[in-house]
């Protein structure tokens, strides 16, 4: 094989951020070859760097606002002040971070959000159970941007969150990250009526410029069992 000595190719990937959270993909050489640019659990400094999250885990609202596993009220100013203060502390610990994840708890009763009178009124008026959450995240993203103009806030939309609000739109530095954990994995996302994630991508894509997907291919009941997505990975 002959390779031209002056070969020097640049291209802009279709996706700003790609990660594969499997142990086999934590090797930096493998990650670089597969165009994975996350610094989660790997060091890509020798391969051009990558996108860095503040901490290597998902920071939930419950953890940032309280000391227990309790979903905080999204219209309470004391809660907001505490989350903002804690988020700033996280970013101080990770000064090179591009993204901080501030999300709903995923997959349990807390992912339904606060049900107080004020939060419920926002959700009802917007026809979406995620409206109060997005309003909270937008305000937070704007305040964090004052100290770090380049920071983005990653907001995980869980399976219980529902459709986008009628009028509330994600701020420019908010990332909407959809979860596929209630999808049918035996068929491609655009080939099965059971796959709500396909509709979610289309609907959120109309109102959001920063749209990520958490393709959750883990069997949490039986970790070692083969996952039934072998024949749909390519299409998805």
C-alpha positions as CSV (number, residue, x, y, z in Angstrom):
1,X,0.0,0.0,0.0
2,X,1.4,3.4,-1.0
3,X,0.4,6.4,1.0
4,X,1.2,9.9,-0.4
5,X,3.7,11.7,1.7
6,X,1.7,14.9,1.6
7,X,-1.5,13.3,2.7
8,X,-3.2,15.7,5.1
9,X,-6.9,15.4,5.4
10,X,-9.3,17.4,7.5
11,X,-13.1,17.0,7.8
12,X,-15.9,18.1,10.1
13,X,-17.9,15.2,11.6
14,X,-21.6,15.2,11.4
15,X,-21.8,14.8,15.2
16,X,-20.1,17.2,17.5
17,X,-19.9,14.6,20.2
18,X,-19.7,10.8,20.1
19,X,-19.1,8.5,23.0
20,X,-19.4,4.8,23.6
21,X,-19.6,3.9,27.3
22,X,-18.4,0.3,27.0
23,X,-15.2,-0.8,28.7
24,X,-13.8,-2.0,25.4
25,X,-14.1,1.6,24.0
26,X,-12.2,3.2,26.9
27,X,-8.9,2.5,25.0
28,X,-7.8,5.9,23.6
29,X,-6.4,4.4,20.4
30,X,-9.6,2.6,19.7
31,X,-11.6,5.7,20.5
32,X,-9.6,7.9,18.1
33,X,-10.0,5.3,15.3
34,X,-13.7,5.1,15.8
35,X,-14.0,9.0,15.9
36,X,-15.1,8.9,19.6
37,X,-14.2,12.3,21.0
38,X,-15.4,12.0,24.6
39,X,-12.9,12.2,27.5
40,X,-15.1,10.1,29.7
41,X,-13.0,7.4,31.3
42,X,-10.2,7.9,28.7
43,X,-7.4,10.3,28.0
44,X,-7.4,11.6,24.4
45,X,-4.8,14.3,24.9
46,X,-2.4,12.5,22.6
47,X,-5.0,12.2,19.9
48,X,-6.2,15.8,19.6
49,X,-8.3,16.1,22.8
50,X,-12.0,15.8,23.0
51,X,-15.2,17.1,24.6
52,X,-15.1,17.1,28.4
53,X,-18.0,16.9,30.9
54,X,-17.8,18.4,34.3
55,X,-17.2,15.1,36.2
56,X,-17.5,11.7,34.6
57,X,-21.1,11.1,35.8
58,X,-24.5,12.5,35.2
59,X,-25.2,15.1,37.8
60,X,-28.9,14.8,38.7
61,X,-31.0,17.7,40.0
62,X,-31.7,15.7,43.2
63,X,-28.0,15.4,43.9
64,X,-27.3,19.1,43.2
65,X,-30.3,20.4,45.2
66,X,-30.7,18.0,48.1
67,X,-28.8,15.5,50.2
68,X,-31.3,12.7,49.5
69,X,-33.0,11.0,46.7
70,X,-35.8,13.6,46.5
71,X,-36.9,15.4,43.4
72,X,-36.6,19.1,44.0
73,X,-39.3,21.7,43.3
74,X,-38.4,23.5,40.0
75,X,-40.2,26.8,40.9
76,X,-38.7,27.2,44.3
77,X,-36.1,30.0,44.3
78,X,-34.1,28.5,47.2
79,X,-33.8,25.2,45.2
80,X,-32.7,27.2,42.2
81,X,-30.0,29.1,44.1
82,X,-28.6,26.0,45.6
83,X,-28.4,24.2,42.2
84,X,-26.8,27.2,40.6
85,X,-24.2,27.5,43.4
86,X,-23.4,23.7,43.3
87,X,-23.2,23.8,39.5
88,X,-20.6,26.6,39.7
89,X,-18.6,24.6,42.2
90,X,-18.6,21.7,39.8
91,X,-17.3,23.9,37.0
92,X,-14.6,25.4,39.2
93,X,-13.4,21.8,39.8
94,X,-13.4,21.1,36.1
95,X,-12.3,24.4,34.5
96,X,-11.7,22.8,31.0
97,X,-15.2,21.3,30.8
98,X,-17.3,22.0,27.8
99,X,-20.5,20.5,29.2
100,X,-22.2,20.1,32.6
101,X,-25.0,17.6,32.8
102,X,-27.9,18.7,35.0
103,X,-30.7,16.2,34.5
104,X,-33.8,14.5,35.8
105,X,-33.4,11.2,37.6
106,X,-33.9,8.6,35.0
107,X,-36.1,5.5,35.2
108,X,-37.7,5.9,38.7
109,X,-40.5,7.7,40.3
110,X,-38.4,10.9,40.6
111,X,-38.1,11.2,36.8
112,X,-41.7,12.3,36.8
113,X,-40.7,15.6,38.3
114,X,-42.2,17.9,40.9
115,X,-46.0,17.8,41.2
116,X,-46.5,20.9,43.3
117,X,-49.2,23.4,42.2
118,X,-46.8,25.8,40.5
119,X,-44.8,23.2,38.6
120,X,-48.0,21.4,37.5
121,X,-49.5,24.7,36.3
122,X,-46.5,25.3,34.0
123,X,-46.6,21.8,32.6
124,X,-50.4,21.9,32.1
125,X,-50.3,25.2,30.3
126,X,-47.5,24.0,28.0
127,X,-49.1,20.6,27.4
128,X,-45.8,18.8,28.4
129,X,-44.5,17.2,31.6
130,X,-41.1,18.6,30.8
131,X,-42.0,22.3,30.6
132,X,-41.1,23.2,34.2
133,X,-37.9,21.3,34.0
134,X,-36.9,23.0,30.7
135,X,-37.8,26.4,32.1
136,X,-35.5,25.7,35.1
137,X,-32.7,24.5,32.9
138,X,-32.9,27.5,30.5
139,X,-32.6,29.9,33.5
140,X,-29.7,28.0,34.8
141,X,-27.9,27.9,31.5
142,X,-28.2,31.6,31.1
143,X,-26.7,32.3,34.5
144,X,-23.9,29.8,34.0
145,X,-23.0,31.4,30.7
146,X,-22.3,34.7,32.4
147,X,-19.1,33.2,33.9
148,X,-18.4,30.8,31.1
149,X,-19.7,31.9,27.7
150,X,-18.8,28.5,26.1
151,X,-20.4,26.2,28.6
152,X,-23.3,24.0,27.6
153,X,-25.9,22.4,29.9
154,X,-26.8,18.9,29.1
155,X,-30.4,18.0,30.1
156,X,-31.4,14.3,29.9
157,X,-35.1,13.9,28.9
158,X,-36.2,10.7,30.4
159,X,-38.9,8.3,29.2
160,X,-41.5,9.8,31.4
161,X,-40.9,13.4,30.3
162,X,-43.3,13.5,27.3
163,X,-43.4,15.7,24.3
164,X,-41.8,19.2,23.8
165,X,-43.6,22.1,25.4
166,X,-45.8,24.3,23.2
167,X,-43.8,27.5,23.6
168,X,-40.8,27.0,25.8
169,X,-37.7,26.5,23.7
170,X,-34.2,25.3,24.8
171,X,-31.7,28.1,25.2
172,X,-28.8,28.2,22.8
173,X,-26.4,26.6,25.2
174,X,-28.8,23.9,26.3
175,X,-28.3,20.3,25.0
176,X,-31.5,18.2,24.9
177,X,-30.4,14.5,25.4
178,X,-33.1,12.0,24.6
179,X,-33.0,8.5,26.2
180,X,-33.9,5.5,24.1
181,X,-34.5,3.3,27.2
182,X,-38.1,2.6,26.4
183,X,-37.5,1.8,22.7
184,X,-37.9,-1.4,20.8
185,X,-34.3,-2.5,20.1
186,X,-35.1,-5.4,17.8
187,X,-36.0,-3.0,15.0
188,X,-34.4,0.1,13.7
189,X,-35.8,3.3,15.3
190,X,-37.5,4.4,12.1
191,X,-39.0,1.0,11.3
192,X,-41.1,0.2,14.3
193,X,-44.2,1.9,15.6
194,X,-43.1,1.0,19.2
195,X,-40.1,3.3,18.9
196,X,-41.2,6.6,20.4
197,X,-37.6,7.8,20.3
198,X,-38.0,8.3,16.5
199,X,-40.9,10.7,17.0
200,X,-39.0,12.4,19.9
201,X,-36.0,13.1,17.7
202,X,-38.2,14.6,15.0
203,X,-40.2,16.8,17.4
204,X,-37.3,18.0,19.5
205,X,-35.2,18.5,16.4
206,X,-37.6,21.1,15.2
207,X,-37.0,23.4,18.3
208,X,-33.5,22.5,19.4
209,X,-30.1,23.1,17.8
210,X,-28.2,20.8,20.2
211,X,-29.8,17.4,20.2
212,X,-28.1,14.4,21.6
213,X,-29.3,10.8,22.0
214,X,-28.4,8.4,24.8
215,X,-28.8,5.1,23.1
216,X,-29.2,3.0,26.3
217,X,-28.3,-0.5,25.3
218,X,-28.0,-2.1,28.7
219,X,-30.0,-4.8,30.2
220,X,-30.2,-3.6,33.8
221,X,-31.9,-6.8,35.0
222,X,-29.3,-9.2,33.5
223,X,-26.1,-7.3,32.7
224,X,-24.3,-10.3,31.0
225,X,-27.2,-11.2,28.7
226,X,-26.6,-10.3,25.0
227,X,-28.5,-7.2,24.0
228,X,-31.0,-7.7,21.2
229,X,-29.7,-4.8,19.0
230,X,-27.0,-6.7,17.0
231,X,-28.9,-6.3,13.7
232,X,-30.0,-2.7,14.2
233,X,-26.8,-1.0,15.3
234,X,-25.8,0.0,11.8
235,X,-29.3,1.3,10.7
236,X,-29.7,3.2,14.0
